[in-house]
């Protein structure tokens, strides 16, 4: 626990700033009007998909590979793995930009966006996803450092990035002095400027030898087995991120059918759900190098103790947040809107989904810990189970003209299923490698 908290504290503080960014940006957009707020609800799941895939999924694979190499006493391999991670991040970032620039409008329309809401979503997305490669790079570089056990430098970098994003996004989004009001594209510009600065600093930090490993390209040949070491964890973990966002997208599409006010109110509650991820990430990412180094050193009992401790800490933290917003939903909802109808939908969401936050924190943090072990199939299947339940029951509710609160109850129930099934997967899976005895027969 002391080691976990020491490593987690910088992450949680930095992720708290990420939460503040979410609050500030949603507040900016709330000032712009209901249509921009609804448009943000359409785009936000995809933006968070990029963040969760680059930082939590593939980033976890990077941290896991680096930490296992260091735990096994092989720093040269760890440094070479870091270079391979940078390549993966660059390719993934470019592909992300291409996909959302080409197909973003179709996706937002499929979710129910139309008219002014769809137009605002396309404008916002057109600027936001230009910077996808920067998001992938900054999270990859931060994950390399976390894999070495260094939490302060990436956390301070993210904290400064958050402050810059709030200032630049607010200035260009709402207009200030000679700067015109650009609306949603201006808010997106804040992220691009802040992230670009973070990439430049972290790359310099790793290349200049300040970290426990050094990024140096000279004499390094790219090798398929090192890509595989990262991707066998990171690529599989990306499926979990995709399934999580698909779950949210299903709800977004279903709620959009209830009207713009319902979508805007759901967007306020949904924003909080997504902002729980950075908090669980702050604890879970601290567990990755602890688990990974223990696995590398063949201390499997310690690795499992770390996982359960981290899961419990996350469950308590997110459970407290869920309790507060369930009992007093206006503490969150009134930050973003004064529209009575929108607020009513937001209150319904928070009261129905809030009790599931503790289970969401438990499941998500155990998922991160499992990345450190190199065994992520069980938690990924838990996310699959949640997706299937949400999709099946959600379609049934829609076919019976159900009310919004019934969909929101399903959100909370899905979180409970996810947390318990992830815990069961970790409990049942042994992290100790099988030792196959060789029988030597006498001649």
VOPAGU-2260 file (C-alpha; in pm, 1 decimal, decimal comma):
REM VOPAGU-2260
SITE   aa  ch    i         X         Y         Z
SITE  UNK   A    0       0,0       0,0       0,0
SITE  UNK   A    1     269,9     261,9      82,0
SITE  UNK   A    2     450,8     200,5    -248,5
SITE  UNK   A    3     125,5     201,8    -443,6
SITE  UNK   A    4       9,4     528,8    -288,1
SITE  UNK   A    5     349,7     692,1    -340,5
SITE  UNK   A    6     340,4     604,5    -708,3
SITE  UNK   A    7     -31,3     674,2    -750,0
SITE  UNK   A    8     -42,5    1016,5    -583,2
SITE  UNK   A    9     129,8    1209,2    -866,7
SITE  UNK   A   10     -89,6    1030,7   -1120,4
SITE  UNK   A   11    -410,6    1103,7    -931,3
SITE  UNK   A   12    -316,8    1471,0    -891,9
SITE  UNK   A   13    -240,0    1497,9   -1263,5
SITE  UNK   A   14    -557,9    1313,3   -1355,1
SITE  UNK   A   15    -752,1    1545,5   -1126,8
SITE  UNK   A   16    -635,3    1826,7   -1350,0
SITE  UNK   A   17    -768,4    1627,3   -1643,6
SITE  UNK   A   18   -1102,9    1620,0   -1464,4
SITE  UNK   A   19   -1077,1    1996,4   -1423,0
SITE  UNK   A   20   -1018,4    2028,3   -1797,8
SITE  UNK   A   21   -1335,6    1828,9   -1859,5
SITE  UNK   A   22   -1533,6    2050,5   -1623,8
SITE  UNK   A   23   -1393,4    2368,7   -1777,9
SITE  UNK   A   24   -1451,9    2259,5   -2137,0
SITE  UNK   A   25   -1805,0    2140,8   -2066,1
SITE  UNK   A   26   -1868,4    2473,1   -1892,7
SITE  UNK   A   27   -1739,3    2663,4   -2196,7
SITE  UNK   A   28   -1961,4    2462,5   -2426,5
SITE  UNK   A   29   -2259,0    2510,7   -2195,2
SITE  UNK   A   30   -2215,0    2886,1   -2237,9
SITE  UNK   A   31   -2215,4    2839,2   -2615,7
SITE  UNK   A   32   -2562,2    2678,6   -2601,2
SITE  UNK   A   33   -2759,9    2353,2   -2594,1
SITE  UNK   A   34   -2678,0    2252,6   -2953,4
SITE  UNK   A   35   -2297,9    2268,1   -2897,2
SITE  UNK   A   36   -2344,0    2078,8   -2569,0
SITE  UNK   A   37   -2534,6    1803,6   -2751,1
SITE  UNK   A   38   -2271,3    1804,5   -3028,7
SITE  UNK   A   39   -1997,1    1756,8   -2771,1
SITE  UNK   A   40   -2186,9    1454,0   -2636,8
SITE  UNK   A   41   -2168,3    1299,9   -2985,7
SITE  UNK   A   42   -1794,7    1356,9   -3029,7
SITE  UNK   A   43   -1676,4    1306,2   -2673,0
SITE  UNK   A   44   -1692,0     923,1   -2669,0
SITE  UNK   A   45   -1459,5     908,6   -2970,0
SITE  UNK   A   46   -1221,0    1160,9   -2815,7
SITE  UNK   A   47   -1207,8     954,0   -2499,5
SITE  UNK   A   48   -1159,5     639,8   -2707,6
SITE  UNK   A   49    -838,1     789,9   -2844,1
SITE  UNK   A   50    -728,8     884,1   -2493,0
SITE  UNK   A   51    -809,9     547,2   -2336,2
SITE  UNK   A   52    -652,7     348,4   -2619,6
SITE  UNK   A   53    -331,3     552,0   -2625,5
SITE  UNK   A   54    -287,2     594,7   -2249,9
SITE  UNK   A   55    -471,2     309,9   -2083,2
SITE  UNK   A   56    -469,6      28,6   -2339,1
SITE  UNK   A   57    -163,2      54,3   -2562,3
SITE  UNK   A   58       3,2     271,0   -2299,3
SITE  UNK   A   59     -48,3      -7,6   -2047,4
SITE  UNK   A   60     110,0    -251,7   -2291,6
SITE  UNK   A   61     411,3     -19,6   -2321,4
SITE  UNK   A   62     448,8      19,5   -1944,6
SITE  UNK   A   63     404,4    -354,0   -1895,0
SITE  UNK   A   64     672,8    -449,8   -2147,6
SITE  UNK   A   65     922,8    -193,5   -2014,7
SITE  UNK   A   66     864,3    -282,6   -1649,3
SITE  UNK   A   67     888,3    -658,6   -1709,6
SITE  UNK   A   68    1220,2    -606,0   -1891,0
SITE  UNK   A   69    1354,4    -396,7   -1603,2
SITE  UNK   A   70    1225,3    -646,4   -1347,3
SITE  UNK   A   71    1415,4    -919,2   -1530,0
SITE  UNK   A   72    1733,9    -707,6   -1513,7
SITE  UNK   A   73    1752,2    -622,0   -1886,8
SITE  UNK   A   74    1767,3    -238,8   -1925,2
SITE  UNK   A   75    1891,3    -260,6   -2286,1
SITE  UNK   A   76    1577,8    -446,4   -2388,1
SITE  UNK   A   77    1367,2    -189,6   -2200,5
SITE  UNK   A   78    1527,6      96,4   -2395,3
SITE  UNK   A   79    1476,5     -76,4   -2728,2
SITE  UNK   A   80    1114,6    -151,9   -2638,9
SITE  UNK   A   81    1064,8     220,8   -2575,7
SITE  UNK   A   82    1171,4     301,0   -2932,8
SITE  UNK   A   83     933,5      42,1   -3071,7
SITE  UNK   A   84     656,5     198,4   -2861,5
SITE  UNK   A   85     719,4     540,2   -3019,0
SITE  UNK   A   86     680,9     385,3   -3365,4
SITE  UNK   A   87     355,1     218,1   -3265,4
SITE  UNK   A   88     223,4     547,4   -3129,1
SITE  UNK   A   89     310,8     738,7   -3446,6
SITE  UNK   A   90     141,5     486,1   -3676,4
SITE  UNK   A   91    -167,0     458,6   -3455,6
SITE  UNK   A   92    -199,4     837,1   -3432,3
SITE  UNK   A   93    -187,5     887,0   -3807,9
SITE  UNK   A   94    -445,0     612,0   -3861,7
SITE  UNK   A   95    -673,1     767,6   -3599,3
SITE  UNK   A   96    -667,4    1106,0   -3773,9
SITE  UNK   A   97    -745,3     948,6   -4111,2
SITE  UNK   A   98   -1037,1     743,3   -3976,4
SITE  UNK   A   99   -1214,4    1025,1   -3794,1
SITE  UNK   A  100   -1150,5    1289,8   -4056,4
SITE  UNK   A  101   -1300,7    1058,8   -4319,3
SITE  UNK   A  102   -1581,4     887,4   -4128,9
SITE  UNK   A  103   -1655,3    1117,5   -3833,6
SITE  UNK   A  104   -1961,6    1287,5   -3989,0
SITE  UNK   A  105   -2113,6     950,7   -4076,2
SITE  UNK   A  106   -2062,9     824,7   -3721,3
SITE  UNK   A  107   -2220,7    1132,6   -3560,4
SITE  UNK   A  108   -2517,7    1109,8   -3793,8
SITE  UNK   A  109   -2559,4     741,7   -3712,4
SITE  UNK   A  110   -2575,3     834,2   -3343,8
SITE  UNK   A  111   -2870,9    1060,2   -3412,1
SITE  UNK   A  112   -2699,2    1390,1   -3484,3
SITE  UNK   A  113   -2878,7    1614,8   -3731,2
SITE  UNK   A  114   -2917,6    1977,8   -3826,3
SITE  UNK   A  115   -2729,1    2227,0   -3612,0
SITE  UNK   A  116   -2608,3    1959,0   -3369,2
SITE  UNK   A  117   -2448,0    1756,2   -3648,8
SITE  UNK   A  118   -2289,7    2066,4   -3802,4
SITE  UNK   A  119   -2136,7    2165,1   -3466,8
SITE  UNK   A  120   -2009,1    1809,9   -3410,2
SITE  UNK   A  121   -1836,5    1805,2   -3750,7
SITE  UNK   A  122   -1671,2    2144,0   -3688,0
SITE  UNK   A  123   -1545,2    2031,7   -3346,5
SITE  UNK   A  124   -1423,9    1694,4   -3470,2
SITE  UNK   A  125   -1250,8    1845,5   -3772,9
SITE  UNK   A  126   -1009,6    2034,0   -3548,6
SITE  UNK   A  127    -986,0    1789,7   -3256,5
SITE  UNK   A  128    -873,9    1481,5   -3451,0
SITE  UNK   A  129    -609,1    1663,7   -3650,1
SITE  UNK   A  130    -407,3    1638,7   -3328,7
SITE  UNK   A  131    -466,7    1266,0   -3270,4
SITE  UNK   A  132    -105,0    1176,8   -3345,4
SITE  UNK   A  133       5,2    1419,2   -3071,4
SITE  UNK   A  134    -229,8    1252,3   -2822,3
SITE  UNK   A  135     -88,1     909,9   -2907,5
SITE  UNK   A  136     270,4    1033,5   -2877,5
SITE  UNK   A  137     233,3    1214,5   -2546,1
SITE  UNK   A  138      62,0     914,9   -2387,0
SITE  UNK   A  139     319,4     672,3   -2530,5
SITE  UNK   A  140     610,9     875,0   -2395,1
SITE  UNK   A  141     440,6     910,0   -2056,9
SITE  UNK   A  142     376,6     533,3   -2049,7
SITE  UNK   A  143     745,4     463,4   -2113,9
SITE  UNK   A  144     835,7     670,0   -1809,8
SITE  UNK   A  145     567,2     505,3   -1595,9
SITE  UNK   A  146     704,6     166,0   -1694,2
SITE  UNK   A  147    1033,6     263,0   -1529,6
SITE  UNK   A  148     849,4     359,1   -1209,9
SITE  UNK   A  149     885,2     733,1   -1279,7
SITE  UNK   A  150     549,5     895,5   -1209,3
SITE  UNK   A  151     635,5    1255,4   -1121,0
SITE  UNK   A  152     767,8    1375,9   -1458,9
SITE  UNK   A  153     471,7    1254,4   -1669,7
SITE  UNK   A  154     230,5    1374,0   -1401,8
SITE  UNK   A  155     379,3    1723,7   -1386,3
SITE  UNK   A  156     376,2    1734,4   -1766,0
SITE  UNK   A  157       7,4    1642,4   -1777,0
SITE  UNK   A  158     -68,7    1900,0   -1507,7
SITE  UNK   A  159      96,1    2180,4   -1706,4
SITE  UNK   A  160     -74,0    2058,0   -2024,1
SITE  UNK   A  161    -410,2    2076,7   -1846,9
SITE  UNK   A  162    -354,6    2437,2   -1741,4
SITE  UNK   A  163    -250,0    2534,5   -2092,5
SITE  UNK   A  164    -549,1    2353,3   -2243,0
SITE  UNK   A  165    -793,1    2531,2   -2012,4
SITE  UNK   A  166    -642,6    2872,7   -2088,2
SITE  UNK   A  167    -603,5    2831,8   -2465,1
SITE  UNK   A  168    -932,1    2646,0   -2513,1
SITE  UNK   A  169   -1126,5    2904,9   -2316,4
SITE  UNK   A  170    -960,2    3194,0   -2497,0
SITE  UNK   A  171   -1028,0    3063,3   -2846,9
SITE  UNK   A  172   -1359,9    2895,9   -2765,5
SITE  UNK   A  173   -1529,9    3193,3   -2600,1
SITE  UNK   A  174   -1315,6    3473,7   -2737,8
SITE  UNK   A  175   -1107,5    3714,5   -2532,5
SITE  UNK   A  176    -982,7    4060,9   -2623,0
SITE  UNK   A  177    -872,2    4059,5   -2986,7
SITE  UNK   A  178    -924,9    3681,0   -3014,1
SITE  UNK   A  179   -1258,7    3605,2   -3185,5
SITE  UNK   A  180   -1504,5    3350,0   -3050,6
SITE  UNK   A  181   -1436,6    3030,2   -3247,6
SITE  UNK   A  182   -1679,9    2808,3   -3055,8
SITE  UNK   A  183   -1618,3    2434,1   -3039,6
SITE  UNK   A  184   -1320,1    2441,0   -3281,5
SITE  UNK   A  185   -1151,6    2690,3   -3049,2
SITE  UNK   A  186   -1200,3    2457,9   -2752,1
SITE  UNK   A  187   -1040,9    2175,5   -2954,6
SITE  UNK   A  188    -747,9    2400,0   -3045,6
SITE  UNK   A  189    -659,6    2423,9   -2677,7
SITE  UNK   A  190    -594,3    2049,2   -2664,5
SITE  UNK   A  191    -374,2    2055,1   -2975,0
SITE  UNK   A  192    -153,4    2335,7   -2844,5
SITE  UNK   A  193    -116,9    2181,5   -2497,5
SITE  UNK   A  194     -49,8    1830,2   -2624,7
SITE  UNK   A  195     210,6    1945,5   -2874,3
SITE  UNK   A  196     405,9    2111,1   -2595,6
SITE  UNK   A  197     384,5    1795,7   -2382,9
SITE  UNK   A  198     520,5    1578,6   -2665,1
SITE  UNK   A  199     817,2    1810,6   -2718,1
SITE  UNK   A  200     910,6    1812,2   -2349,7
SITE  UNK   A  201     875,9    1438,9   -2283,8
SITE  UNK   A  202    1072,0    1345,4   -2594,1
SITE  UNK   A  203    1350,3    1582,2   -2489,8
SITE  UNK   A  204    1348,7    1437,2   -2137,6
SITE  UNK   A  205    1386,3    1079,5   -2261,3
SITE  UNK   A  206    1639,3    1160,2   -2535,5
SITE  UNK   A  207    1862,7    1370,8   -2311,1
SITE  UNK   A  208    1929,1    1091,7   -2059,3
SITE  UNK   A  209    1735,3    1230,9   -1763,6
SITE  UNK   A  210    1523,0     916,1   -1733,9
SITE  UNK   A  211    1620,0     562,5   -1627,4
SITE  UNK   A  212    1634,6     466,7   -1994,6
SITE  UNK   A  213    1734,8     674,9   -2294,2
SITE  UNK   A  214    1570,4     709,4   -2632,9
SITE  UNK   A  215    1841,2     672,7   -2895,1
SITE  UNK   A  216    1778,7     564,3   -3251,9
SITE  UNK   A  217    2138,7     511,4   -3363,7
SITE  UNK   A  218    2223,5     147,4   -3427,1
SITE  UNK   A  219    1878,1      19,9   -3329,1
SITE  UNK   A  220    1703,1    -218,7   -3568,5
SITE  UNK   A  221    1328,4    -262,2   -3540,5
SITE  UNK   A  222    1240,3    -620,0   -3445,8
SITE  UNK   A  223     910,6    -803,3   -3482,0
SITE  UNK   A  224     939,7    -981,7   -3147,0
SITE  UNK   A  225     966,0    -649,7   -2959,1
SITE  UNK   A  226     661,8    -509,8   -3137,4
SITE  UNK   A  227     485,5    -833,3   -3041,0
SITE  UNK   A  228     583,8    -795,9   -2674,5
SITE  UNK   A  229     400,6    -462,9   -2660,8
SITE  UNK   A  230     111,5    -549,4   -2890,4
SITE  UNK   A  231      18,5    -880,9   -2730,1
SITE  UNK   A  232     -91,8    -679,0   -2426,2
SITE  UNK   A  233    -165,4    -337,6   -2577,0
SITE  UNK   A  234    -357,0    -448,1   -2886,7
SITE  UNK   A  235    -576,6    -688,4   -2689,3
SITE  UNK   A  236    -632,6    -419,5   -2425,9
SITE  UNK   A  237    -747,5    -182,2   -2701,9
SITE  UNK   A  238   -1044,6    -414,3   -2753,0
SITE  UNK   A  239   -1153,8    -333,9   -2398,9
SITE  UNK   A  240   -1135,7      40,3   -2468,7
SITE  UNK   A  241   -1330,8      -3,0   -2791,1
SITE  UNK   A  242   -1596,4    -207,9   -2612,0
SITE  UNK   A  243   -1625,7      50,1   -2335,1
SITE  UNK   A  244   -1681,2     328,9   -2585,8
SITE  UNK   A  245   -1918,8     111,7   -2791,7
SITE  UNK   A  246   -2123,6      67,4   -2476,7
SITE  UNK   A  247   -2144,9     443,4   -2437,2
SITE  UNK   A  248   -2218,0     494,2   -2807,0
SITE  UNK   A  249   -2511,6     254,4   -2789,9
SITE  UNK   A  250   -2657,4     459,3   -2507,7
SITE  UNK   A  251   -2583,8     784,9   -2688,6
SITE  UNK   A  252   -2773,7     662,4   -2993,1
SITE  UNK   A  253   -3066,4     540,8   -2783,7
SITE  UNK   A  254   -3088,2     858,1   -2575,3
SITE  UNK   A  255   -3056,1    1080,5   -2884,3
SITE  UNK   A  256   -3393,3     944,7   -2995,2
SITE  UNK   A  257   -3550,0    1104,4   -2686,1
SITE  UNK   A  258   -3459,9    1458,5   -2796,9
SITE  UNK   A  259   -3187,0    1721,6   -2776,2
SITE  UNK   A  260   -3255,3    1800,6   -2408,7
SITE  UNK   A  261   -3226,1    1434,9   -2312,2
SITE  UNK   A  262   -2901,4    1404,5   -2509,1
SITE  UNK   A  263   -2758,6    1718,5   -2348,1
SITE  UNK   A  264   -2855,7    1599,2   -1999,0
SITE  UNK   A  265   -2709,0    1257,5   -2066,5
SITE  UNK   A  266   -2394,7    1427,8   -2198,4
SITE  UNK   A  267   -2348,7    1600,7   -1862,1
SITE  UNK   A  268   -2376,3    1271,6   -1674,0
SITE  UNK   A  269   -2173,8    1084,0   -1934,2
SITE  UNK   A  270   -1897,0    1341,0   -1897,7
SITE  UNK   A  271   -1862,8    1246,7   -1531,3
SITE  UNK   A  272   -1855,1     875,8   -1614,7
SITE  UNK   A  273   -1568,9     929,6   -1856,7
SITE  UNK   A  274   -1388,0    1150,8   -1608,2
SITE  UNK   A  275   -1389,3     861,9   -1361,0
SITE  UNK   A  276   -1151,7     684,1   -1598,2
SITE  UNK   A  277    -856,4     918,5   -1529,2
SITE  UNK   A  278    -899,1     870,4   -1153,9
SITE  UNK   A  279    -897,9     490,8   -1185,3
SITE  UNK   A  280    -614,6     527,5   -1434,6
SITE  UNK   A  281    -407,6     723,0   -1182,4
SITE  UNK   A  282    -422,9     428,3    -941,5
SITE  UNK   A  283    -417,8     155,1   -1204,5
SITE  UNK   A  284    -117,9     293,4   -1393,0
SITE  UNK   A  285      77,5     295,1   -1066,7
SITE  UNK   A  286       2,9     -74,8   -1028,2
SITE  UNK   A  287     132,1    -163,6   -1377,9
SITE  UNK   A  288     507,8    -121,7   -1308,5
SITE  UNK   A  289     469,0    -274,6    -961,5
SITE  UNK   A  290     298,2    -581,8   -1104,7
SITE  UNK   A  291     525,5    -592,9   -1411,2
SITE  UNK   A  292     850,7    -576,6   -1216,6
SITE  UNK   A  293     723,2    -837,5    -971,3
SITE  UNK   A  294     632,6   -1065,6   -1263,3
SITE  UNK   A  295     972,4   -1004,2   -1422,3
SITE  UNK   A  296    1137,4   -1099,7   -1093,6
SITE  UNK   A  297     906,3   -1406,4   -1057,4
SITE  UNK   A  298     745,3   -1273,2    -737,6
SITE  UNK   A  299     392,9   -1370,1    -844,2
SITE  UNK   A  300     236,0   -1349,7    -497,2
SITE  UNK   A  301     340,5    -984,9    -465,6
SITE  UNK   A  302     201,6    -909,2    -811,5
SITE  UNK   A  303    -142,8   -1032,5    -711,0
SITE  UNK   A  304    -135,0    -845,0    -378,3
SITE  UNK   A  305     -63,5    -524,2    -569,0
SITE  UNK   A  306    -357,5    -587,7    -803,5
SITE  UNK   A  307    -614,1    -644,5    -528,3
SITE  UNK   A  308    -488,1    -352,4    -322,5
SITE  UNK   A  309    -510,5    -117,0    -619,8
SITE  UNK   A  310    -859,6    -240,4    -707,4
SITE  UNK   A  311    -983,1    -180,6    -353,0
SITE  UNK   A  312    -839,2     172,4    -337,8
SITE  UNK   A  313   -1002,2     263,1    -669,6
SITE  UNK   A  314   -1338,3     114,9    -571,5
SITE  UNK   A  315   -1346,2     322,1    -253,6
SITE  UNK   A  316   -1252,5     646,5    -428,8
SITE  UNK   A  317   -1502,3     613,6    -712,9
SITE  UNK   A  318   -1764,7     479,3    -475,4
SITE  UNK   A  319   -1747,9     799,6    -271,7
SITE  UNK   A  320   -1795,3    1007,7    -587,8
SITE  UNK   A  321   -2089,9     792,0    -690,6
SITE  UNK   A  322   -2251,5     829,1    -348,1
SITE  UNK   A  323   -2216,5    1208,5    -354,9
SITE  UNK   A  324   -2367,8    1257,2    -701,7
SITE  UNK   A  325   -2644,2    1006,3    -628,4
SITE  UNK   A  326   -2754,4    1198,6    -320,6
SITE  UNK   A  327   -2679,1    1548,9    -452,0
SITE  UNK   A  328   -2677,5    1539,7    -835,0
SITE  UNK   A  329   -2696,8    1918,0    -868,6
SITE  UNK   A  330   -2342,1    1942,9    -730,8
SITE  UNK   A  331   -2232,4    1824,0   -1076,7
SITE  UNK   A  332   -2524,9    1895,7   -1307,4
SITE  UNK   A  333   -2563,4    2267,5   -1234,1
SITE  UNK   A  334   -2202,8    2331,1   -1330,5
SITE  UNK   A  335   -2296,9    2296,6   -1696,0
SITE  UNK   A  336   -2654,9    2403,3   -1757,0
SITE  UNK   A  337   -2943,8    2600,0   -1612,7
SITE  UNK   A  338   -3204,7    2453,4   -1848,8
SITE  UNK   A  339   -3468,3    2285,2   -1629,4
SITE  UNK   A  340   -3537,0    1999,4   -1869,7
SITE  UNK   A  341   -3167,7    1927,4   -1930,4
SITE  UNK   A  342   -3102,1    1932,5   -1555,5
SITE  UNK   A  343   -3384,8    1686,9   -1492,2
SITE  UNK   A  344   -3232,8    1432,8   -1732,6
SITE  UNK   A  345   -2886,7    1484,7   -1581,2
SITE  UNK   A  346   -3023,1    1422,9   -1230,8
SITE  UNK   A  347   -3190,1    1102,3   -1343,8
SITE  UNK   A  348   -2864,4     976,0   -1490,2
SITE  UNK   A  349   -2655,8    1053,2   -1182,8
SITE  UNK   A  350   -2904,1     897,9    -940,1
SITE  UNK   A  351   -2935,3     580,4   -1144,0
SITE  UNK   A  352   -2572,7     531,0   -1251,0
SITE  UNK   A  353   -2389,7     668,8    -945,6
SITE  UNK   A  354   -2424,6     351,4    -732,6
SITE  UNK   A  355   -2231,2     159,0    -999,9
SITE  UNK   A  356   -1923,2     383,0    -991,5
SITE  UNK   A  357   -1745,3     174,7    -723,8
SITE  UNK   A  358   -1772,3    -140,0    -936,4
SITE  UNK   A  359   -1654,9      50,5   -1243,0
SITE  UNK   A  360   -1345,3     162,9   -1049,7
SITE  UNK   A  361   -1277,0    -189,5    -925,5
SITE  UNK   A  362   -1300,7    -342,7   -1271,5
SITE  UNK   A  363   -1101,1     -74,7   -1452,1
SITE  UNK   A  364    -812,1     -75,8   -1204,7
SITE  UNK   A  365    -790,2    -455,4   -1203,4
SITE  UNK   A  366    -778,9    -434,5   -1583,7
SITE  UNK   A  367    -472,6    -207,7   -1558,9
SITE  UNK   A  368    -307,4    -437,1   -1306,2
SITE  UNK   A  369    -362,6    -733,7   -1535,8
SITE  UNK   A  370    -172,8    -547,1   -1807,2
SITE  UNK   A  371     131,4    -549,1   -1582,4
SITE  UNK   A  372     102,9    -925,7   -1558,1
SITE  UNK   A  373      74,4    -965,6   -1935,3
SITE  UNK   A  374    -262,7   -1145,3   -1895,9
SITE  UNK   A  375    -551,4    -924,0   -2012,7
SITE  UNK   A  376    -790,4   -1166,7   -2181,4
SITE  UNK   A  377   -1014,0   -1209,6   -1875,4
SITE  UNK   A  378   -1075,2    -835,5   -1817,9
SITE  UNK   A  379   -1131,5    -787,0   -2191,5
SITE  UNK   A  380   -1398,5   -1059,2   -2186,1
SITE  UNK   A  381   -1556,9    -884,4   -1886,8
SITE  UNK   A  382   -1591,7    -570,5   -2099,6
SITE  UNK   A  383   -1743,4    -787,8   -2373,0
SITE  UNK   A  384   -2002,7    -920,6   -2130,5
SITE  UNK   A  385   -2096,2    -567,1   -2027,0
SITE  UNK   A  386   -2131,5    -461,0   -2389,7
SITE  UNK   A  387   -2354,9    -757,0   -2478,3
SITE  UNK   A  388   -2585,0    -702,3   -2181,1
SITE  UNK   A  389   -2612,3    -329,4   -2245,9
SITE  UNK   A  390   -2679,2    -380,0   -2617,8
SITE  UNK   A  391   -2941,5    -651,5   -2570,6
SITE  UNK   A  392   -3131,5    -486,8   -2286,8
SITE  UNK   A  393   -3095,3    -140,3   -2440,8
SITE  UNK   A  394   -3252,1    -251,4   -2769,4
SITE  UNK   A  395   -3532,9    -420,4   -2576,5
SITE  UNK   A  396   -3599,4    -102,0   -2377,3
SITE  UNK   A  397   -3602,5     105,2   -2695,9
SITE  UNK   A  398   -3853,0    -129,6   -2859,8
SITE  UNK   A  399   -4086,7     -83,7   -2561,5
SITE  UNK   A  400   -4073,1     299,6   -2562,5
SITE  UNK   A  401   -3901,6     305,6   -2223,8
SITE  UNK   A  402   -3828,6     626,3   -2037,9
SITE  UNK   A  403   -3482,9     778,7   -1994,4
SITE  UNK   A  404   -3441,7     669,1   -1631,8
SITE  UNK   A  405   -3477,5     304,6   -1733,9
SITE  UNK   A  406   -3185,1     337,6   -1972,8
SITE  UNK   A  407   -2984,2     507,7   -1699,2
SITE  UNK   A  408   -3050,9     219,8   -1457,0
SITE  UNK   A  409   -2903,3      -9,6   -1721,5
SITE  UNK   A  410   -2585,1     204,8   -1721,5
SITE  UNK   A  411   -2536,9     141,5   -1349,2
SITE  UNK   A  412   -2618,2    -228,2   -1381,4
SITE  UNK   A  413   -2360,4    -262,0   -1659,4
SITE  UNK   A  414   -2094,0    -114,0   -1431,7
SITE  UNK   A  415   -2175,7    -366,5   -1159,8
SITE  UNK   A  416   -2150,4    -654,7   -1408,8
SITE  UNK   A  417   -1818,0    -523,2   -1539,0
SITE  UNK   A  418   -1660,9    -486,1   -1194,8
SITE  UNK   A  419   -1767,6    -824,0   -1060,7
SITE  UNK   A  420   -1681,2   -1016,6   -1377,0
SITE  UNK   A  421   -1335,5    -854,8   -1397,9
SITE  UNK   A  422   -1268,2    -944,5   -1035,2
SITE  UNK   A  423   -1378,3   -1302,4   -1105,9
SITE  UNK   A  424   -1146,4   -1320,7   -1408,5
SITE  UNK   A  425    -846,9   -1206,5   -1201,3
SITE  UNK   A  426    -936,3   -1444,2    -918,5
SITE  UNK   A  427    -959,6   -1747,5   -1146,2
SITE  UNK   A  428    -653,0   -1675,0   -1364,2
SITE  UNK   A  429    -313,2   -1785,7   -1237,4
SITE  UNK   A  430     -28,5   -1546,0   -1319,0
SITE  UNK   A  431     230,8   -1813,2   -1246,1
SITE  UNK   A  432     364,5   -1962,2   -1572,0
SITE  UNK   A  433     322,1   -2332,5   -1616,1
SITE  UNK   A  434     634,7   -2536,5   -1570,1
SITE  UNK   A  435     632,1   -2839,7   -1795,3
SITE  UNK   A  436     841,0   -3116,4   -1644,5
SITE  UNK   A  437    1065,4   -3304,7   -1879,8
SITE  UNK   A  438    1072,2   -3679,8   -1824,8
SITE  UNK   A  439    1404,9   -3839,9   -1911,8
SITE  UNK   A  440    1371,6   -4209,2   -1975,8
SITE  UNK   A  441    1657,8   -4441,5   -1892,1
SITE  UNK   A  442    1811,3   -4613,6   -2195,1
